[in-house]
């Protein structure tokens, strides 16, 4: 097997060894989906991204895997991929990249910043897919070790998507005790039309997110940050066309800052941009060909 190069980067971090770590396979690998999943499980980053060339140098086909499956969309992997492409292919101060994902095409603008990069992803138009009420709110609270009194009274639990469907759970002063205590949390979310949950402290502008098994917490979730921006703008908590910073990762000792900009007019959120700093950590080589299938 030919040696396959990849980069280890930290996203939403101005310095290495903080933020959300990521493996970026920026050259063709020849791996199938099962092998990509095996590599992702071996790396133990929350997600890994694999790029393939097209007939245009600034356009790439992209596949993203978490520890369980391939994802239709992701945030921090695309930002990290843009930084790696800029580092390996462009001498310009600023570059626009296009990524073809399984279900949508997005753009990321990268800019040199000292030894690293600043990147901004346009996630497109958000979808608002429904709000929870009554006993459903109580059930979600029980699953997340919360009390109904922890929920912000004048904000709904709402499913929002910019590519992945997140149930936004607005809380006040309850992030420290939040955790997934339900053994079938993924099935509960599915019953509401959601794939994942994002717990947001509305006052602190800080959030937490786990895989649905509750075992691994995500350091900083770019796809969810887009839904948070759309949610806060829709409900009048953040103005349109102004950037704000969402914090995540502090409970894991890897504090991260996510830049979020809801864009629109007349109270309508037309699209969402999400970005942050990317630090390059290591240039690596994959030496062994993985076997296909989950471990």
C-alpha positions as a Python dict, from the first residue, in 0.01 Angstrom:
ca = {
    (1, 'X'): (0, 0, 0),
    (2, 'X'): (122, 349, -85),
    (3, 'X'): (183, 566, 222),
    (4, 'X'): (-108, 805, 273),
    (5, 'X'): (-32, 1153, 414),
    (6, 'X'): (-264, 1339, 645),
    (7, 'X'): (-258, 1639, 879),
    (8, 'X'): (-351, 1664, 1244),
    (9, 'X'): (-506, 2005, 1314),
    (10, 'X'): (-689, 2174, 1601),
    (11, 'X'): (-1001, 2368, 1504),
    (12, 'X'): (-1152, 2665, 1692),
    (13, 'X'): (-808, 2716, 1847),
    (14, 'X'): (-543, 2981, 1788),
    (15, 'X'): (-276, 2758, 1945),
    (16, 'X'): (-206, 2385, 1904),
    (17, 'X'): (-323, 2137, 2169),
    (18, 'X'): (-653, 2306, 2238),
    (19, 'X'): (-978, 2330, 2042),
    (20, 'X'): (-1121, 2030, 1856),
    (21, 'X'): (-864, 1793, 1708),
    (22, 'X'): (-911, 1651, 1359),
    (23, 'X'): (-740, 1428, 1104),
    (24, 'X'): (-752, 1562, 747),
    (25, 'X'): (-672, 1321, 462),
    (26, 'X'): (-606, 1580, 194),
    (27, 'X'): (-489, 1347, -84),
    (28, 'X'): (-668, 1051, -246),
    (29, 'X'): (-659, 745, -21),
    (30, 'X'): (-819, 469, -224),
    (31, 'X'): (-1008, 366, 90),
    (32, 'X'): (-1368, 252, 86),
    (33, 'X'): (-1629, 368, 340),
    (34, 'X'): (-1568, 78, 578),
    (35, 'X'): (-1195, 147, 579),
    (36, 'X'): (-1252, 520, 636),
    (37, 'X'): (-1466, 434, 938),
    (38, 'X'): (-1193, 204, 1070),
    (39, 'X'): (-934, 481, 1031),
    (40, 'X'): (-1162, 725, 1213),
    (41, 'X'): (-1209, 481, 1501),
    (42, 'X'): (-833, 430, 1518),
    (43, 'X'): (-762, 803, 1526),
    (44, 'X'): (-1017, 860, 1805),
    (45, 'X'): (-1079, 1217, 1698),
    (46, 'X'): (-1448, 1303, 1718),
    (47, 'X'): (-1450, 1316, 1336),
    (48, 'X'): (-1216, 1260, 1040),
    (49, 'X'): (-1243, 1405, 689),
    (50, 'X'): (-1130, 1249, 359),
    (51, 'X'): (-1088, 1463, 45),
    (52, 'X'): (-1086, 1365, -321),
    (53, 'X'): (-991, 1590, -615),
    (54, 'X'): (-1224, 1716, -886),
    (55, 'X'): (-1142, 1880, -1220),
    (56, 'X'): (-1103, 2212, -1034),
    (57, 'X'): (-818, 2263, -785),
    (58, 'X'): (-1030, 2466, -543),
    (59, 'X'): (-1321, 2217, -542),
    (60, 'X'): (-1300, 1892, -343),
    (61, 'X'): (-1531, 1600, -281),
    (62, 'X'): (-1547, 1539, 94),
    (63, 'X'): (-1655, 1252, 317),
    (64, 'X'): (-1679, 1292, 695),
    (65, 'X'): (-1697, 1012, 950),
    (66, 'X'): (-1756, 1015, 1322),
    (67, 'X'): (-1684, 712, 1541),
    (68, 'X'): (-2006, 541, 1431),
    (69, 'X'): (-2094, 633, 1074),
    (70, 'X'): (-2055, 864, 777),
    (71, 'X'): (-2214, 1207, 824),
    (72, 'X'): (-2400, 1407, 562),
    (73, 'X'): (-2254, 1730, 698),
    (74, 'X'): (-2006, 1859, 955),
    (75, 'X'): (-1858, 2187, 1072),
    (76, 'X'): (-1510, 2168, 1215),
    (77, 'X'): (-1385, 1904, 964),
    (78, 'X'): (-1458, 2140, 674),
    (79, 'X'): (-1282, 2429, 846),
    (80, 'X'): (-981, 2210, 919),
    (81, 'X'): (-977, 2080, 564),
    (82, 'X'): (-977, 2434, 424),
    (83, 'X'): (-680, 2526, 641),
    (84, 'X'): (-484, 2218, 527),
    (85, 'X'): (-562, 2286, 161),
    (86, 'X'): (-453, 2647, 202),
    (87, 'X'): (-131, 2532, 371),
    (88, 'X'): (-45, 2277, 103),
    (89, 'X'): (-176, 2444, -214),
    (90, 'X'): (-200, 2822, -194),
    (91, 'X'): (42, 3108, -150),
    (92, 'X'): (-239, 3364, -141),
    (93, 'X'): (-340, 3533, 181),
    (94, 'X'): (-703, 3437, 125),
    (95, 'X'): (-865, 3147, -59),
    (96, 'X'): (-1219, 3022, -123),
    (97, 'X'): (-1276, 2645, -125),
    (98, 'X'): (-1580, 2446, -234),
    (99, 'X'): (-1663, 2108, -77),
    (100, 'X'): (-1906, 1859, -227),
    (101, 'X'): (-2065, 1659, 56),
    (102, 'X'): (-2310, 1368, 12),
    (103, 'X'): (-2617, 1592, 53),
    (104, 'X'): (-2500, 1948, -11),
    (105, 'X'): (-2221, 2170, -140),
    (106, 'X'): (-2069, 2439, 80),
    (107, 'X'): (-1791, 2696, 65),
    (108, 'X'): (-1519, 2782, 316),
    (109, 'X'): (-1305, 3096, 304),
    (110, 'X'): (-957, 3058, 455),
    (111, 'X'): (-717, 3334, 552),
    (112, 'X'): (-361, 3313, 684),
    (113, 'X'): (-324, 3418, 1047),
    (114, 'X'): (27, 3400, 1187),
    (115, 'X'): (128, 3033, 1191),
    (116, 'X'): (-231, 2919, 1145),
    (117, 'X'): (-548, 3008, 961),
    (118, 'X'): (-887, 3169, 1012),
    (119, 'X'): (-1166, 2991, 827),
    (120, 'X'): (-1535, 3069, 777),
    (121, 'X'): (-1790, 2816, 653),
    (122, 'X'): (-2116, 2918, 487),
    (123, 'X'): (-2362, 2654, 608),
    (124, 'X'): (-2649, 2776, 391),
    (125, 'X'): (-3013, 2826, 483),
    (126, 'X'): (-3127, 2683, 818),
    (127, 'X'): (-3440, 2474, 856),
    (128, 'X'): (-3668, 2498, 1160),
    (129, 'X'): (-3825, 2155, 1196),
    (130, 'X'): (-4048, 2172, 1500),
    (131, 'X'): (-4078, 2257, 1869),
    (132, 'X'): (-4138, 2034, 2170),
    (133, 'X'): (-4397, 2082, 2439),
    (134, 'X'): (-4546, 1931, 2753),
    (135, 'X'): (-4438, 1579, 2842),
    (136, 'X'): (-4177, 1573, 2564),
    (137, 'X'): (-3983, 1849, 2740),
    (138, 'X'): (-4000, 1657, 3067),
    (139, 'X'): (-3872, 1342, 2897),
    (140, 'X'): (-3577, 1526, 2742),
    (141, 'X'): (-3493, 1682, 3078),
    (142, 'X'): (-3490, 1340, 3247),
    (143, 'X'): (-3264, 1202, 2973),
    (144, 'X'): (-3017, 1491, 3022),
    (145, 'X'): (-3014, 1493, 3404),
    (146, 'X'): (-3198, 1826, 3403),
    (147, 'X'): (-3502, 1970, 3580),
    (148, 'X'): (-3770, 2151, 3387),
    (149, 'X'): (-3679, 2456, 3597),
    (150, 'X'): (-3339, 2455, 3423),
    (151, 'X'): (-3505, 2534, 3088),
    (152, 'X'): (-3524, 2899, 2987),
    (153, 'X'): (-3894, 2977, 3015),
    (154, 'X'): (-3946, 3196, 2711),
    (155, 'X'): (-3749, 2981, 2464),
    (156, 'X'): (-3861, 2654, 2304),
    (157, 'X'): (-3684, 2323, 2268),
    (158, 'X'): (-3658, 2325, 1889),
    (159, 'X'): (-3514, 2106, 1614),
    (160, 'X'): (-3298, 2309, 1374),
    (161, 'X'): (-3082, 2192, 1084),
    (162, 'X'): (-2814, 2332, 855),
    (163, 'X'): (-2728, 1980, 739),
    (164, 'X'): (-2759, 1782, 1064),
    (165, 'X'): (-3074, 1800, 1277),
    (166, 'X'): (-3006, 1925, 1632),
    (167, 'X'): (-3252, 1958, 1916),
    (168, 'X'): (-3157, 2287, 2083),
    (169, 'X'): (-3211, 2265, 2461),
    (170, 'X'): (-3190, 2618, 2613),
    (171, 'X'): (-3081, 2618, 2977),
    (172, 'X'): (-2964, 2862, 3240),
    (173, 'X'): (-2686, 2770, 3486),
    (174, 'X'): (-2716, 2395, 3431),
    (175, 'X'): (-2434, 2297, 3195),
    (176, 'X'): (-2212, 2155, 3470),
    (177, 'X'): (-2466, 1890, 3572),
    (178, 'X'): (-2585, 1806, 3221),
    (179, 'X'): (-2509, 1458, 3091),
    (180, 'X'): (-2688, 1189, 2894),
    (181, 'X'): (-2837, 937, 3139),
    (182, 'X'): (-3079, 765, 2901),
    (183, 'X'): (-2975, 436, 2741),
    (184, 'X'): (-3187, 506, 2432),
    (185, 'X'): (-3126, 878, 2387),
    (186, 'X'): (-3077, 843, 2011),
    (187, 'X'): (-3418, 681, 1974),
    (188, 'X'): (-3576, 955, 2183),
    (189, 'X'): (-3425, 1221, 1958),
    (190, 'X'): (-3537, 1032, 1649),
    (191, 'X'): (-3896, 1048, 1774),
    (192, 'X'): (-3871, 1429, 1754),
    (193, 'X'): (-3706, 1425, 1410),
    (194, 'X'): (-3362, 1510, 1555),
    (195, 'X'): (-3028, 1335, 1517),
    (196, 'X'): (-2839, 1499, 1804),
    (197, 'X'): (-2895, 1738, 2095),
    (198, 'X'): (-2709, 2058, 2180),
    (199, 'X'): (-2745, 2197, 2531),
    (200, 'X'): (-2706, 2575, 2524),
    (201, 'X'): (-2663, 2813, 2817),
    (202, 'X'): (-2832, 3114, 2663),
    (203, 'X'): (-2685, 3366, 2907),
    (204, 'X'): (-2325, 3240, 2891),
    (205, 'X'): (-2337, 3157, 2519),
    (206, 'X'): (-2176, 2824, 2598),
    (207, 'X'): (-2279, 2475, 2492),
    (208, 'X'): (-2220, 2102, 2533),
    (209, 'X'): (-2279, 1808, 2299),
    (210, 'X'): (-2222, 1432, 2321),
    (211, 'X'): (-2249, 1131, 2098),
    (212, 'X'): (-2591, 985, 2167),
    (213, 'X'): (-2442, 707, 2380),
    (214, 'X'): (-2328, 978, 2623),
    (215, 'X'): (-1976, 837, 2643),
    (216, 'X'): (-1776, 1086, 2437),
    (217, 'X'): (-1830, 1460, 2461),
    (218, 'X'): (-1750, 1677, 2160),
    (219, 'X'): (-1502, 1957, 2218),
    (220, 'X'): (-1655, 2207, 1974),
    (221, 'X'): (-1937, 2140, 1732),
    (222, 'X'): (-1939, 2357, 1420),
    (223, 'X'): (-2253, 2205, 1269),
    (224, 'X'): (-2445, 2265, 1593),
    (225, 'X'): (-2309, 2619, 1622),
    (226, 'X'): (-2483, 2702, 1296),
    (227, 'X'): (-2816, 2582, 1431),
    (228, 'X'): (-2757, 2780, 1751),
    (229, 'X'): (-2699, 3098, 1549),
    (230, 'X'): (-3019, 3042, 1352),
    (231, 'X'): (-3214, 2962, 1670),
    (232, 'X'): (-3096, 3267, 1866),
    (233, 'X'): (-3157, 3502, 1573),
    (234, 'X'): (-3504, 3361, 1507),
    (235, 'X'): (-3606, 3412, 1869),
    (236, 'X'): (-3460, 3761, 1900),
    (237, 'X'): (-3165, 3674, 2123),
    (238, 'X'): (-2902, 3772, 1865),
    (239, 'X'): (-2928, 4032, 1589),
    (240, 'X'): (-2899, 3941, 1226),
    (241, 'X'): (-2579, 4025, 1038),
    (242, 'X'): (-2369, 4053, 1354),
    (243, 'X'): (-2110, 3800, 1462),
    (244, 'X'): (-2103, 3651, 1811),
    (245, 'X'): (-1883, 3394, 1985),
    (246, 'X'): (-2010, 3059, 2112),
    (247, 'X'): (-1796, 2881, 2371),
    (248, 'X'): (-1755, 2506, 2407),
    (249, 'X'): (-1499, 2257, 2535),
    (250, 'X'): (-1426, 2418, 2870),
    (251, 'X'): (-1553, 2115, 3059),
    (252, 'X'): (-1298, 1902, 2873),
    (253, 'X'): (-1001, 2129, 2935),
    (254, 'X'): (-993, 2233, 2568),
    (255, 'X'): (-1167, 2572, 2559),
    (256, 'X'): (-1284, 2662, 2209),
    (257, 'X'): (-1431, 2973, 2051),
    (258, 'X'): (-1670, 2941, 1757),
    (259, 'X'): (-1756, 3249, 1551),
    (260, 'X'): (-2121, 3253, 1441),
    (261, 'X'): (-2289, 3499, 1205),
    (262, 'X'): (-2663, 3470, 1125),
    (263, 'X'): (-2737, 3653, 800),
    (264, 'X'): (-3075, 3777, 682),
    (265, 'X'): (-3326, 4060, 651),
    (266, 'X'): (-3660, 4155, 806),
    (267, 'X'): (-3624, 3901, 1084),
    (268, 'X'): (-3572, 3608, 844),
    (269, 'X'): (-3251, 3403, 876),
    (270, 'X'): (-3134, 3344, 519),
    (271, 'X'): (-2809, 3165, 594),
    (272, 'X'): (-2552, 3095, 865),
    (273, 'X'): (-2175, 3134, 870),
    (274, 'X'): (-1959, 2953, 1127),
    (275, 'X'): (-1584, 2977, 1167),
    (276, 'X'): (-1279, 3010, 1383),
    (277, 'X'): (-905, 2965, 1406),
    (278, 'X'): (-727, 2650, 1290),
    (279, 'X'): (-385, 2549, 1426),
    (280, 'X'): (-162, 2301, 1243),
    (281, 'X'): (-28, 2035, 1483),
    (282, 'X'): (139, 1759, 1278),
    (283, 'X'): (201, 1624, 931),
    (284, 'X'): (165, 1246, 939),
    (285, 'X'): (175, 930, 727),
    (286, 'X'): (-66, 636, 741),
    (287, 'X'): (154, 328, 692),
    (288, 'X'): (-88, 37, 726),
    (289, 'X'): (-393, -38, 515),
    (290, 'X'): (-700, -75, 741),
    (291, 'X'): (-940, -362, 715),
    (292, 'X'): (-1298, -269, 639),
    (293, 'X'): (-1586, -291, 886),
    (294, 'X'): (-1654, -166, 1236),
    (295, 'X'): (-1445, -290, 1523),
}
